Amino acid sequence: MQNTRALTSQITRTLAFAALLLGLFISVGSAQETESSSNANSQKAAVLIEGDVILISFPAAPDLNTSQKIRRDGRITLPLIGEVEVSGLTPTELETALLALYDKQLVTKEVSVTVTSSSWTFYVNGAVLSPG
């Protein structure tokens, strides 16, 4: 009788532990799925801001390739066309605008805009271990 109780108790604990692990795996999987979908949405909605560094490349005209940091006024300076307001645009919108601006200079209508580093400001309020 005592062996039966001990065995039943051990089986119950094992099943409870298995249920806990299963719940943990399910919650981690759904968190990763939510994170990947939110990353996809944030990439679609990524807007260029002051301080971002962008790489603009023209596959058919490598002499126009440039890497620029967006200035405080939200502009960059490009060869042949001068200053361009880029702050507030997405990389895809900037590609479209650049194709329109370089229309007469480009034989092959290709341009790629990539954000190489982003500028985000973080503020920490409240009690911190090491200020600064």
N, CA, C and O atoms as a Tinker XYZ file with bonds, in Angstrom:
   528  protein
     1  N      0.823000   -1.185000    0.000000    73     2
     2  CA     0.000000    0.000000    0.000000    64     1     3
     3  C      0.875000    1.260000    0.000000    63     2     4     5
     4  O      0.613000    2.221000   -0.723000    81     3
     5  N      1.921000    1.224000    0.832000    73     3     6
     6  CA     2.806000    2.380000    0.925000    64     5     7
     7  C      3.568000    2.570000   -0.386000    63     6     8     9
     8  O      3.806000    3.704000   -0.802000    81     7
     9  N      3.952000    1.473000   -1.039000    73     7    10
    10  CA     4.639000    1.554000   -2.331000    64     9    11
    11  C      3.718000    2.142000   -3.395000    63    10    12    13
    12  O      4.165000    2.887000   -4.267000    81    11
    13  N      2.438000    1.807000   -3.321000    73    11    14
    14  CA     1.478000    2.323000   -4.284000    64    13    15
    15  C      1.326000    3.823000   -4.123000    63    14    16    17
    16  O      1.279000    4.549000   -5.116000    81    15
    17  N      1.246000    4.302000   -2.876000    73    15    18
    18  CA     1.150000    5.750000   -2.619000    64    17    19
    19  C      2.400000    6.473000   -3.100000    63    18    20    21
    20  O      2.310000    7.527000   -3.731000    81    19
    21  N      3.539000    5.919000   -2.809000    73    19    22
    22  CA     4.796000    6.542000   -3.230000    64    21    23
    23  C      4.885000    6.597000   -4.753000    63    22    24    25
    24  O      5.315000    7.597000   -5.328000    81    23
    25  N      4.467000    5.498000   -5.401000    73    23    26
    26  CA     4.482000    5.460000   -6.851000    64    25    27
    27  C      3.491000    6.457000   -7.435000    63    26    28    29
    28  O      3.815000    7.150000   -8.399000    81    27
    29  N      2.295000    6.543000   -6.873000    73    27    30
    30  CA     1.286000    7.496000   -7.323000    64    29    31
    31  C      1.774000    8.923000   -7.128000    63    30    32    33
    32  O      1.587000    9.771000   -8.001000    81    31
    33  N      2.394000    9.191000   -5.990000    73    31    34
    34  CA     2.925000   10.527000   -5.710000    64    33    35
    35  C      4.034000   10.889000   -6.697000    63    34    36    37
    36  O      4.098000   12.025000   -7.167000    81    35
    37  N      4.901000    9.936000   -7.012000    73    35    38
    38  CA     5.993000   10.197000   -7.950000    64    37    39
    39  C      5.444000   10.433000   -9.361000    63    38    40    41
    40  O      5.929000   11.312000  -10.075000    81    39
    41  N      4.439000    9.658000   -9.764000    73    39    42
    42  CA     3.829000    9.842000  -11.078000    64    41    43
    43  C      3.155000   11.206000  -11.157000    63    42    44    45
    44  O      3.260000   11.890000  -12.176000    81    43
    45  N      2.471000   11.604000  -10.102000    73    43    46
    46  CA     1.807000   12.904000  -10.069000    64    45    47
    47  C      2.824000   14.029000  -10.209000    63    46    48    49
    48  O      2.609000   14.968000  -10.976000    81    47
    49  N      3.926000   13.942000   -9.475000    73    47    50
    50  CA     4.970000   14.967000   -9.562000    64    49    51
    51  C      5.597000   15.007000  -10.957000    63    50    52    53
    52  O      5.870000   16.083000  -11.490000    81    51
    53  N      5.821000   13.836000  -11.541000    73    51    54
    54  CA     6.404000   13.775000  -12.876000    64    53    55
    55  C      5.469000   14.396000  -13.898000    63    54    56    57
    56  O      5.908000   15.152000  -14.765000    81    55
    57  N      4.176000   14.080000  -13.801000    73    55    58
    58  CA     3.200000   14.663000  -14.724000    64    57    59
    59  C      3.088000   16.176000  -14.536000    63    58    60    61
    60  O      2.971000   16.916000  -15.513000    81    59
    61  N      3.122000   16.634000  -13.299000    73    59    62
    62  CA     3.055000   18.069000  -13.031000    64    61    63
    63  C      4.281000   18.770000  -13.607000    63    62    64    65
    64  O      4.168000   19.851000  -14.185000    81    63
    65  N      5.451000   18.156000  -13.449000    73    63    66
    66  CA     6.670000   18.726000  -13.989000    64    65    67
    67  C      6.625000   18.765000  -15.523000    63    66    68    69
    68  O      7.041000   19.748000  -16.136000    81    67
    69  N      6.119000   17.693000  -16.133000    73    67    70
    70  CA     5.989000   17.642000  -17.591000    64    69    71
    71  C      5.018000   18.710000  -18.084000    63    70    72    73
    72  O      5.268000   19.352000  -19.104000    81    71
    73  N      3.915000   18.905000  -17.367000    73    71    74
    74  CA     2.950000   19.940000  -17.745000    64    73    75
    75  C      3.572000   21.327000  -17.620000    63    74    76    77
    76  O      3.334000   22.194000  -18.460000    81    75
    77  N      4.362000   21.536000  -16.581000    73    75    78
    78  CA     5.054000   22.808000  -16.394000    64    77    79
    79  C      6.020000   23.070000  -17.540000    63    78    80    81
    80  O      6.058000   24.175000  -18.083000    81    79
    81  N      6.804000   22.053000  -17.912000    73    79    82
    82  CA     7.742000   22.220000  -19.022000    64    81    83
    83  C      7.013000   22.475000  -20.340000    63    82    84    85
    84  O      7.432000   23.317000  -21.133000    81    83
    85  N      5.925000   21.749000  -20.568000    73    83    86
    86  CA     5.152000   21.943000  -21.782000    64    85    87
    87  C      4.602000   23.369000  -21.850000    63    86    88    89
    88  O      4.660000   24.013000  -22.897000    81    87
    89  N      4.073000   23.850000  -20.737000    73    87    90
    90  CA     3.568000   25.224000  -20.689000    64    89    91
    91  C      4.667000   26.241000  -20.936000    63    90    92    93
    92  O      4.450000   27.254000  -21.600000    81    91
    93  N      5.845000   25.966000  -20.399000    73    91    94
    94  CA     6.989000   26.861000  -20.596000    64    93    95
    95  C      7.395000   26.902000  -22.066000    63    94    96    97
    96  O      7.629000   27.980000  -22.613000    81    95
    97  N      7.481000   25.742000  -22.706000    73    95    98
    98  CA     7.846000   25.702000  -24.122000    64    97    99
    99  C      6.807000   26.392000  -24.984000    63    98   100   101
   100  O      7.159000   27.081000  -25.941000    81    99
   101  N      5.554000   26.224000  -24.668000    73    99   102
   102  CA     4.495000   26.874000  -25.442000    64   101   103
   103  C      4.572000   28.385000  -25.285000    63   102   104   105
   104  O      4.425000   29.114000  -26.265000    81   103
   105  N      4.801000   28.869000  -24.063000    73   103   106
   106  CA     4.866000   30.318000  -23.856000    64   105   107
   107  C      6.104000   30.918000  -24.505000    63   106   108   109
   108  O      6.039000   32.031000  -25.027000    81   107
   109  N      7.238000   30.208000  -24.486000    73   107   110
   110  CA     8.453000   30.701000  -25.140000    64   109   111
   111  C      8.241000   30.744000  -26.648000    63   110   112   113
   112  O      8.651000   31.703000  -27.301000    81   111
   113  N      7.612000   29.725000  -27.203000    73   111   114
   114  CA     7.349000   29.696000  -28.647000    64   113   115
   115  C      6.440000   30.823000  -29.076000    63   114   116   117
   116  O      6.683000   31.460000  -30.101000    81   115
   117  N      5.378000   31.085000  -28.297000    73   115   118
   118  CA     4.472000   32.171000  -28.674000    64   117   119
   119  C      5.133000   33.524000  -28.478000    63   118   120   121
   120  O      4.845000   34.460000  -29.223000    81   119
   121  N      6.020000   33.651000  -27.486000    73   119   122
   122  CA     6.735000   34.916000  -27.292000    64   121   123
   123  C      7.682000   35.170000  -28.459000    63   122   124   125
   124  O      7.800000   36.304000  -28.923000    81   123
   125  N      8.365000   34.118000  -28.944000    73   123   126
   126  CA     9.263000   34.286000  -30.083000    64   125   127
   127  C      8.476000   34.646000  -31.332000    63   126   128   129
   128  O      8.919000   35.476000  -32.125000    81   127
   129  N      7.301000   34.023000  -31.517000    73   127   130
   130  CA     6.472000   34.331000  -32.676000    64   129   131
   131  C      5.999000   35.774000  -32.627000    63   130   132   133
   132  O      6.005000   36.465000  -33.646000    81   131
   133  N      5.582000   36.240000  -31.437000    73   131   134
   134  CA     5.144000   37.617000  -31.269000    64   133   135
   135  C      6.299000   38.572000  -31.519000    63   134   136   137
   136  O      6.124000   39.612000  -32.153000    81   135
   137  N      7.495000   38.215000  -31.015000    73   135   138
   138  CA     8.668000   39.069000  -31.201000    64   137   139
   139  C      9.046000   39.152000  -32.666000    63   138   140   141
   140  O      9.361000   40.236000  -33.157000    81   139
   141  N      9.023000   38.022000  -33.387000    73   139   142
   142  CA     9.403000   38.058000  -34.801000    64   141   143
   143  C      8.393000   38.841000  -35.621000    63   142   144   145
   144  O      8.779000   39.543000  -36.556000    81   143
   145  N      7.098000   38.741000  -35.295000    73   143   146
   146  CA     6.112000   39.521000  -36.038000    64   145   147
   147  C      6.220000   40.997000  -35.713000    63   146   148   149
   148  O      6.004000   41.839000  -36.585000    81   147
   149  N      6.556000   41.330000  -34.451000    73   147   150
   150  CA     6.726000   42.747000  -34.117000    64   149   151
   151  C      7.991000   43.302000  -34.748000    63   150   152   153
   152  O      8.026000   44.474000  -35.124000    81   151
   153  N      9.048000   42.474000  -34.876000    73   151   154
   154  CA    10.253000   42.918000  -35.566000    64   153   155
   155  C      9.966000   43.180000  -37.037000    63   154   156   157
   156  O     10.463000   44.156000  -37.599000    81   155
   157  N      9.173000   42.326000  -37.666000    73   155   158
   158  CA     8.816000   42.535000  -39.064000    64   157   159
   159  C      8.016000   43.816000  -39.218000    63   158   160   161
   160  O      8.241000   44.568000  -40.167000    81   159
   161  N      7.089000   44.083000  -38.310000    73   159   162
   162  CA     6.306000   45.316000  -38.383000    64   161   163
   163  C      7.173000   46.534000  -38.138000    63   162   164   165
   164  O      6.990000   47.560000  -38.793000    81   163
   165  N      8.128000   46.443000  -37.192000    73   163   166
   166  CA     8.966000   47.604000  -36.909000    64   165   167
   167  C      9.917000   47.879000  -38.065000    63   166   168   169
   168  O     10.253000   49.035000  -38.322000    81   167
   169  N     10.363000   46.822000  -38.777000    73   167   170
   170  CA    11.219000   47.047000  -39.932000    64   169   171
   171  C     10.435000   47.714000  -41.050000    63   170   172   173
   172  O     10.972000   48.566000  -41.759000    81   171
   173  N      9.175000   47.340000  -41.217000    73   171   174
   174  CA     8.359000   47.965000  -42.246000    64   173   175
   175  C      8.115000   49.429000  -41.912000    63   174   176   177
   176  O      8.072000   50.268000  -42.812000    81   175
   177  N      7.954000   49.746000  -40.636000    73   175   178
   178  CA     7.593000   51.091000  -40.232000    64   177   179
   179  C      8.808000   51.897000  -39.762000    63   178   180   181
   180  O      8.639000   52.989000  -39.220000    81   179
   181  N     10.031000   51.383000  -39.956000    73   179   182
   182  CA    11.223000   52.086000  -39.503000    64   181   183
   183  C     11.342000   53.418000  -40.234000    63   182   184   185
   184  O     11.349000   53.469000  -41.464000    81   183
   185  N     11.433000   54.476000  -39.470000    73   183   186
   186  CA    11.534000   55.821000  -40.033000    64   185   187
   187  C     12.920000   56.360000  -39.748000    63   186   188   189
   188  O     13.435000   56.209000  -38.640000    81   187
   189  N     13.522000   56.984000  -40.736000    73   187   190
   190  CA    14.851000   57.567000  -40.574000    64   189   191
   191  C     14.764000   58.803000  -39.691000    63   190   192   193
   192  O     13.868000   59.633000  -39.845000    81   191
   193  N     15.711000   58.912000  -38.761000    73   191   194
   194  CA    15.754000   60.060000  -37.855000    64   193   195
   195  C     17.155000   60.641000  -37.838000    63   194   196   197
   196  O     18.101000   60.033000  -38.340000    81   195
   197  N     17.276000   61.819000  -37.257000    73   195   198
   198  CA    18.566000   62.483000  -37.139000    64   197   199
   199  C     19.522000   61.582000  -36.367000    63   198   200   201
   200  O     19.149000   60.998000  -35.349000    81   199
   201  N     20.748000   61.472000  -36.853000    73   199   202
   202  CA    21.752000   60.647000  -36.190000    64   201   203
   203  C     21.894000   59.264000  -36.798000    63   202   204   205
   204  O     22.912000   58.609000  -36.576000    81   203
   205  N     20.905000   58.791000  -37.561000    73   203   206
   206  CA    21.024000   57.498000  -38.235000    64   205   207
   207  C     22.118000   57.573000  -39.286000    63   206   208   209
   208  O     22.315000   58.613000  -39.915000    81   207
   209  N     22.828000   56.465000  -39.473000    73   207   210
   210  CA    23.814000   56.374000  -40.548000    64   209   211
   211  C     23.222000   55.453000  -41.608000    63   210   212   213
   212  O     22.838000   54.319000  -41.318000    81   211
   213  N     23.153000   55.953000  -42.832000    73   211   214
   214  CA    22.565000   55.174000  -43.918000    64   213   215
   215  C     23.596000   54.939000  -45.013000    63   214   216   217
   216  O     24.466000   55.773000  -45.265000    81   215
   217  N     23.476000   53.791000  -45.653000    73   215   218
   218  CA    24.324000   53.441000  -46.785000    64   217   219
   219  C     23.449000   53.477000  -48.023000    63   218   220   221
   220  O     22.457000   52.754000  -48.115000    81   219
   221  N     23.816000   54.315000  -48.966000    73   219   222
   222  CA    23.083000   54.426000  -50.222000    64   221   223
   223  C     23.986000   53.866000  -51.305000    63   222   224   225
   224  O     25.098000   54.349000  -51.518000    81   223
   225  N     23.487000   52.832000  -51.990000    73   223   226
   226  CA    24.307000   52.230000  -53.044000    64   225   227
   227  C     23.531000   52.151000  -54.341000    63   226   228   229
   228  O     22.336000   51.858000  -54.376000    81   227
   229  N     24.262000   52.423000  -55.400000    73   227   230
   230  CA    23.747000   52.369000  -56.760000    64   229   231
   231  C     24.518000   51.262000  -57.476000    63   230   232   233
   232  O     25.669000   51.476000  -57.858000    81   231
   233  N     23.918000   50.087000  -57.670000    73   231   234
   234  CA    24.653000   48.968000  -58.283000    64   233   235
   235  C     25.239000   49.288000  -59.652000    63   234   236   237
   236  O     26.331000   48.815000  -59.970000    81   235
   237  N     24.555000   50.069000  -60.464000    73   235   238
   238  CA    25.043000   50.383000  -61.808000    64   237   239
   239  C     25.969000   51.601000  -61.837000    63   238   240   241
   240  O     26.609000   51.862000  -62.855000    81   239
   241  N     26.045000   52.346000  -60.731000    73   239   242
   242  CA    26.892000   53.540000  -60.677000    64   241   243
   243  C     27.596000   53.602000  -59.317000    63   242   244   245
   244  O     27.229000   54.417000  -58.470000    81   243
   245  N     28.604000   52.750000  -59.101000    73   243   246
   246  CA    29.263000   52.686000  -57.798000    64   245   247
   247  C     29.946000   53.981000  -57.364000    63   246   248   249
   248  O     30.214000   54.162000  -56.176000    81   247
   249  N     30.233000   54.887000  -58.307000    73   247   250
   250  CA    30.844000   56.162000  -57.938000    64   249   251
   251  C     29.871000   57.056000  -57.157000    63   250   252   253
   252  O     30.293000   58.020000  -56.518000    81   251
   253  N     28.575000   56.739000  -57.207000    73   251   254
   254  CA    27.573000   57.506000  -56.450000    64   253   255
   255  C     27.321000   56.929000  -55.055000    63   254   256   257
   256  O     26.641000   57.553000  -54.240000    81   255
   257  N     27.868000   55.737000  -54.778000    73   255   258
   258  CA    27.660000   55.112000  -53.470000    64   257   259
   259  C     28.176000   56.008000  -52.356000    63   258   260   261
   260  O     29.222000   56.643000  -52.489000    81   259
   261  N     27.430000   56.052000  -51.250000    73   259   262
   262  CA    27.831000   56.888000  -50.134000    64   261   263
   263  C     27.261000   56.352000  -48.828000    63   262   264   265
   264  O     26.211000   55.709000  -48.805000    81   263
   265  N     27.970000   56.629000  -47.754000    73   263   266
   266  CA    27.482000   56.346000  -46.416000    64   265   267
   267  C     27.428000   57.681000  -45.696000    63   266   268   269
   268  O     28.434000   58.385000  -45.606000    81   267
   269  N     26.248000   58.034000  -45.178000    73   267   270
   270  CA    26.079000   59.361000  -44.593000    64   269   271
   271  C     25.338000   59.274000  -43.265000    63   270   272   273
   272  O     24.477000   58.419000  -43.058000    81   271
   273  N     25.700000   60.181000  -42.384000    73   271   274
   274  CA    24.972000   60.342000  -41.127000    64   273   275
   275  C     23.958000   61.461000  -41.342000    63   274   276   277
   276  O     24.296000   62.531000  -41.847000    81   275
   277  N     22.709000   61.199000  -40.949000    73   275   278
   278  CA    21.666000   62.210000  -41.112000    64   277   279
   279  C     21.937000   63.331000  -40.107000    63   278   280   281
   280  O     22.023000   63.101000  -38.901000    81   279
   281  N     22.067000   64.546000  -40.636000    73   279   282
   282  CA    22.394000   65.692000  -39.795000    64   281   283
   283  C     21.203000   66.095000  -38.929000    63   282   284   285
   284  O     20.096000   65.580000  -39.085000    81   283
   285  N     21.456000   67.023000  -38.018000    73   283   286
   286  CA    20.401000   67.504000  -37.110000    64   285   287
   287  C     19.235000   68.152000  -37.837000    63   286   288   289
   288  O     18.109000   68.156000  -37.341000    81   287
   289  N     19.509000   68.701000  -39.014000    73   287   290
   290  CA    18.420000   69.314000  -39.775000    64   289   291
   291  C     17.644000   68.280000  -40.603000    63   290   292   293
   292  O     16.727000   68.645000  -41.339000    81   291
   293  N     18.005000   66.988000  -40.489000    73   291   294
   294  CA    17.295000   65.923000  -41.171000    64   293   295
   295  C     17.694000   65.725000  -42.612000    63   294   296   297
   296  O     16.990000   65.060000  -43.372000    81   295
   297  N     18.830000   66.304000  -42.998000    73   295   298
   298  CA    19.257000   66.255000  -44.398000    64   297   299
   299  C     20.586000   65.511000  -44.548000    63   298   300   301
   300  O     21.338000   65.329000  -43.590000    81   299
   301  N     20.843000   65.089000  -45.788000    73   299   302
   302  CA    22.140000   64.564000  -46.189000    64   301   303
   303  C     22.522000   65.260000  -47.493000    63   302   304   305
   304  O     21.667000   65.817000  -48.181000    81   303
   305  N     23.813000   65.223000  -47.827000    73   303   306
   306  CA    24.289000   65.817000  -49.077000    64   305   307
   307  C     24.737000   64.702000  -50.001000    63   306   308   309
   308  O     25.585000   63.886000  -49.641000    81   307
   309  N     24.158000   64.672000  -51.203000    73   307   310
   310  CA    24.457000   63.622000  -52.168000    64   309   311
   311  C     25.137000   64.197000  -53.397000    63   310   312   313
   312  O     24.884000   65.339000  -53.780000    81   311
   313  N     26.012000   63.390000  -54.023000    73   311   314
   314  CA    26.670000   63.865000  -55.242000    64   313   315
   315  C     25.661000   64.115000  -56.360000    63   314   316   317
   316  O     24.682000   63.381000  -56.492000    81   315
   317  N     25.892000   65.114000  -57.134000    73   315   318
   318  CA    25.116000   65.523000  -58.307000    64   317   319
   319  C     23.792000   66.210000  -57.989000    63   318   320   321
   320  O     23.300000   66.974000  -58.820000    81   319
   321  N     23.194000   65.969000  -56.818000    73   319   322
   322  CA    21.893000   66.598000  -56.548000    64   321   323
   323  C     21.891000   67.486000  -55.312000    63   322   324   325
   324  O     20.955000   68.262000  -55.120000    81   323
   325  N     22.909000   67.393000  -54.476000    73   323   326
   326  CA    23.000000   68.269000  -53.310000    64   325   327
   327  C     22.246000   67.742000  -52.092000    63   326   328   329
   328  O     22.220000   66.539000  -51.829000    81   327
   329  N     21.632000   68.672000  -51.354000    73   327   330
   330  CA    20.977000   68.312000  -50.098000    64   329   331
   331  C     19.605000   67.700000  -50.331000    63   330   332   333
   332  O     18.847000   68.118000  -51.207000    81   331
   333  N     19.315000   66.690000  -49.512000    73   331   334
   334  CA    18.030000   65.990000  -49.601000    64   333   335
   335  C     17.498000   65.812000  -48.182000    63   334   336   337
   336  O     18.233000   65.392000  -47.288000    81   335
   337  N     16.231000   66.128000  -47.979000    73   335   338
   338  CA    15.553000   65.921000  -46.692000    64   337   339
   339  C     15.177000   64.447000  -46.599000    63   338   340   341
   340  O     14.387000   63.955000  -47.404000    81   339
   341  N     15.749000   63.731000  -45.607000    73   339   342
   342  CA    15.485000   62.300000  -45.477000    64   341   343
   343  C     14.807000   61.937000  -44.156000    63   342   344   345
   344  O     14.224000   60.860000  -44.032000    81   343
   345  N     14.882000   62.824000  -43.181000    73   343   346
   346  CA    14.279000   62.543000  -41.884000    64   345   347
   347  C     12.766000   62.403000  -42.031000    63   346   348   349
   348  O     12.113000   63.231000  -42.667000    81   347
   349  N     12.218000   61.345000  -41.436000    73   347   350
   350  CA    10.783000   61.099000  -41.511000    64   349   351
   351  C     10.388000   60.138000  -42.620000    63   350   352   353
   352  O      9.233000   59.719000  -42.691000    81   351
   353  N     11.328000   59.784000  -43.485000    73   351   354
   354  CA    11.052000   58.826000  -44.549000    64   353   355
   355  C     11.479000   57.427000  -44.112000    63   354   356   357
   356  O     12.360000   57.280000  -43.265000    81   355
   357  N     10.859000   56.411000  -44.684000    73   355   358
   358  CA    11.346000   55.051000  -44.500000    64   357   359
   359  C     12.427000   54.808000  -45.548000    63   358   360   361
   360  O     12.491000   55.542000  -46.534000    81   359
   361  N     13.278000   53.797000  -45.364000    73   359   362
   362  CA    14.287000   53.511000  -46.393000    64   361   363
   363  C     13.671000   53.260000  -47.772000    63   362   364   365
   364  O     14.240000   53.673000  -48.783000    81   363
   365  N     12.532000   52.597000  -47.827000    73   363   366
   366  CA    11.869000   52.340000  -49.110000    64   365   367
   367  C     11.392000   53.635000  -49.756000    63   366   368   369
   368  O     11.525000   53.814000  -50.967000    81   367
   369  N     10.836000   54.539000  -48.949000    73   367   370
   370  CA    10.399000   55.835000  -49.481000    64   369   371
   371  C     11.592000   56.643000  -49.991000    63   370   372   373
   372  O     11.495000   57.326000  -51.011000    81   371
   373  N     12.711000   56.562000  -49.280000    73   371   374
   374  CA    13.910000   57.273000  -49.718000    64   373   375
   375  C     14.430000   56.696000  -51.032000    63   374   376   377
   376  O     14.867000   57.447000  -51.904000    81   375
   377  N     14.387000   55.372000  -51.184000    73   375   378
   378  CA    14.802000   54.761000  -52.449000    64   377   379
   379  C     13.971000   55.307000  -53.606000    63   378   380   381
   380  O     14.511000   55.648000  -54.659000    81   379
   381  N     12.658000   55.388000  -53.407000    73   379   382
   382  CA    11.767000   55.911000  -54.451000    64   381   383
   383  C     12.091000   57.366000  -54.773000    63   382   384   385
   384  O     12.127000   57.752000  -55.942000    81   383
   385  N     12.326000   58.172000  -53.741000    73   383   386
   386  CA    12.655000   59.584000  -53.944000    64   385   387
   387  C     13.987000   59.736000  -54.676000    63   386   388   389
   388  O     14.120000   60.593000  -55.550000    81   387
   389  N     14.970000   58.910000  -54.325000    73   387   390
   390  CA    16.271000   58.993000  -54.984000    64   389   391
   391  C     16.196000   58.578000  -56.444000    63   390   392   393
   392  O     16.873000   59.158000  -57.293000    81   391
   393  N     15.375000   57.578000  -56.739000    73   391   394
   394  CA    15.202000   57.194000  -58.148000    64   393   395
   395  C     14.622000   58.349000  -58.958000    63   394   396   397
   396  O     15.003000   58.561000  -60.109000    81   395
   397  N     13.702000   59.091000  -58.352000    73   395   398
   398  CA    13.126000   60.248000  -59.041000    64   397   399
   399  C     14.163000   61.361000  -59.199000    63   398   400   401
   400  O     14.228000   61.999000  -60.250000    81   399
   401  N     14.976000   61.601000  -58.161000    73   399   402
   402  CA    15.971000   62.671000  -58.220000    64   401   403
   403  C     17.114000   62.358000  -59.185000    63   402   404   405
   404  O     17.615000   63.250000  -59.869000    81   403
   405  N     17.525000   61.085000  -59.238000    73   403   406
   406  CA    18.624000   60.683000  -60.110000    64   405   407
   407  C     18.126000   60.141000  -61.447000    63   406   408   409
   408  O     18.882000   59.468000  -62.148000    81   407
   409  N     16.905000   60.406000  -61.810000    73   407   410
   410  CA    16.283000   59.836000  -63.007000    64   409   411
   411  C     17.117000   60.056000  -64.265000    63   410   412   413
   412  O     17.323000   59.118000  -65.036000    81   411
   413  N     17.597000   61.268000  -64.484000    73   411   414
   414  CA    18.334000   61.585000  -65.712000    64   413   415
   415  C     19.777000   61.087000  -65.680000    63   414   416   417
   416  O     20.383000   60.886000  -66.733000    81   415
   417  N     20.336000   60.887000  -64.479000    73   415   418
   418  CA    21.734000   60.476000  -64.370000    64   417   419
   419  C     21.916000   58.953000  -64.430000    63   418   420   421
   420  O     23.002000   58.482000  -64.770000    81   419
   421  N     20.873000   58.176000  -64.105000    73   419   422
   422  CA    21.011000   56.723000  -64.023000    64   421   423
   423  C     20.526000   56.037000  -65.296000    63   422   424   425
   424  O     19.446000   56.333000  -65.809000    81   423
   425  N     21.344000   55.119000  -65.791000    73   423   426
   426  CA    20.936000   54.297000  -66.926000    64   425   427
   427  C     20.094000   53.129000  -66.397000    63   426   428   429
   428  O     19.018000   52.835000  -66.920000    81   427
   429  N     20.603000   52.475000  -65.359000    73   427   430
   430  CA    19.880000   51.386000  -64.695000    64   429   431
   431  C     19.236000   51.957000  -63.442000    63   430   432   433
   432  O     19.934000   52.462000  -62.562000    81   431
   433  N     17.944000   51.885000  -63.354000    73   431   434
   434  CA    17.190000   52.500000  -62.250000    64   433   435
   435  C     17.170000   51.581000  -61.032000    63   434   436   437
   436  O     16.166000   50.930000  -60.745000    81   435
   437  N     18.307000   51.540000  -60.316000    73   435   438
   438  CA    18.420000   50.743000  -59.100000    64   437   439
   439  C     19.109000   51.565000  -58.022000    63   438   440   441
   440  O     20.116000   52.226000  -58.273000    81   439
   441  N     18.551000   51.512000  -56.821000    73   439   442
   442  CA    19.171000   52.147000  -55.664000    64   441   443
   443  C     18.778000   51.342000  -54.431000    63   442   444   445
   444  O     17.678000   50.793000  -54.356000    81   443
   445  N     19.686000   51.282000  -53.475000    73   443   446
   446  CA    19.422000   50.552000  -52.239000    64   445   447
   447  C     19.797000   51.437000  -51.062000    63   446   448   449
   448  O     20.886000   52.009000  -51.024000    81   447
   449  N     18.874000   51.548000  -50.089000    73   447   450
   450  CA    19.126000   52.321000  -48.878000    64   449   451
   451  C     19.096000   51.361000  -47.694000    63   450   452   453
   452  O     18.114000   50.649000  -47.485000    81   451
   453  N     20.186000   51.348000  -46.919000    73   451   454
   454  CA    20.302000   50.474000  -45.766000    64   453   455
   455  C     20.687000   51.305000  -44.548000    63   454   456   457
   456  O     21.579000   52.149000  -44.626000    81   455
   457  N     20.019000   51.069000  -43.426000    73   455   458
   458  CA    20.386000   51.741000  -42.180000    64   457   459
   459  C     21.504000   50.927000  -41.552000    63   458   460   461
   460  O     21.303000   49.774000  -41.172000    81   459
   461  N     22.711000   51.543000  -41.442000    73   459   462
   462  CA    23.850000   50.818000  -40.876000    64   461   463
   463  C     23.957000   50.992000  -39.373000    63   462   464   465
   464  O     24.445000   50.098000  -38.681000    81   463
   465  N     23.509000   52.129000  -38.858000    73   463   466
   466  CA    23.413000   52.297000  -37.405000    64   465   467
   467  C     22.301000   53.297000  -37.124000    63   466   468   469
   468  O     22.080000   54.251000  -37.871000    81   467
   469  N     21.623000   53.046000  -36.039000    73   467   470
   470  CA    20.472000   53.871000  -35.704000    64   469   471
   471  C     20.745000   54.654000  -34.435000    63   470   472   473
   472  O     21.461000   54.190000  -33.548000    81   471
   473  N     20.182000   55.814000  -34.357000    73   471   474
   474  CA    20.377000   56.687000  -33.208000    64   473   475
   475  C     19.099000   56.708000  -32.386000    63   474   476   477
   476  O     18.077000   57.240000  -32.822000    81   475
   477  N     19.163000   56.137000  -31.217000    73   475   478
   478  CA    18.024000   56.138000  -30.301000    64   477   479
   479  C     18.483000   56.737000  -28.979000    63   478   480   481
   480  O     19.569000   56.418000  -28.494000    81   479
   481  N     17.675000   57.591000  -28.405000    73   479   482
   482  CA    17.997000   58.194000  -27.119000    64   481   483
   483  C     17.200000   57.490000  -26.037000    63   482   484   485
   484  O     15.987000   57.314000  -26.149000    81   483
   485  N     17.909000   57.086000  -24.979000    73   483   486
   486  CA    17.262000   56.423000  -23.855000    64   485   487
   487  C     17.445000   57.269000  -22.604000    63   486   488   489
   488  O     18.520000   57.821000  -22.369000    81   487
   489  N     16.406000   57.365000  -21.818000    73   487   490
   490  CA    16.463000   58.078000  -20.555000    64   489   491
   491  C     16.159000   57.100000  -19.432000    63   490   492   493
   492  O     15.233000   56.296000  -19.535000    81   491
   493  N     16.937000   57.169000  -18.360000    73   491   494
   494  CA    16.707000   56.315000  -17.200000    64   493   495
   495  C     16.297000   57.212000  -16.051000    63   494   496   497
   496  O     17.059000   58.086000  -15.638000    81   495
   497  N     15.099000   57.003000  -15.532000    73   495   498
   498  CA    14.589000   57.775000  -14.406000    64   497   499
   499  C     14.516000   56.897000  -13.174000    63   498   500   501
   500  O     14.377000   55.678000  -13.272000    81   499
   501  N     14.610000   57.521000  -12.024000    73   499   502
   502  CA    14.467000   56.770000  -10.782000    64   501   503
   503  C     15.815000   56.394000  -10.208000    63   502   504   505
   504  O     16.853000   56.914000  -10.618000    81   503
   505  N     15.782000   55.495000   -9.265000    73   503   506
   506  CA    17.000000   55.050000   -8.580000    64   505   507
   507  C     17.773000   54.084000   -9.463000    63   506   508   509
   508  O     17.218000   53.106000   -9.962000    81   507
   509  N     19.058000   54.365000   -9.651000    73   507   510
   510  CA    19.917000   53.486000  -10.436000    64   509   511
   511  C     21.136000   53.128000   -9.627000    63   510   512   513
   512  O     21.508000   53.842000   -8.696000    81   511
   513  N     21.765000   52.007000   -9.986000    73   511   514
   514  CA    22.924000   51.554000   -9.237000    64   513   515
   515  C     24.116000   52.488000   -9.419000    63   514   516   517
   516  O     24.766000   52.871000   -8.447000    81   515
   517  N     24.396000   52.847000  -10.656000    73   515   518
   518  CA    25.524000   53.735000  -10.948000    64   517   519
   519  C     25.043000   54.847000  -11.870000    63   518   520   521
   520  O     24.846000   54.596000  -13.058000    81   519
   521  N     24.846000   56.062000  -11.376000    73   519   522
   522  CA    24.380000   57.141000  -12.241000    64   521   523
   523  C     25.422000   57.484000  -13.313000    63   522   524   525
   524  O     26.620000   57.277000  -13.125000    81   523
   525  N     24.942000   58.001000  -14.414000    73   523   526
   526  CA    25.830000   58.409000  -15.502000    64   525   527
   527  C     25.563000   57.573000  -16.669000    63   526   528
   528  O     26.200000   57.742000  -17.709000    81   527
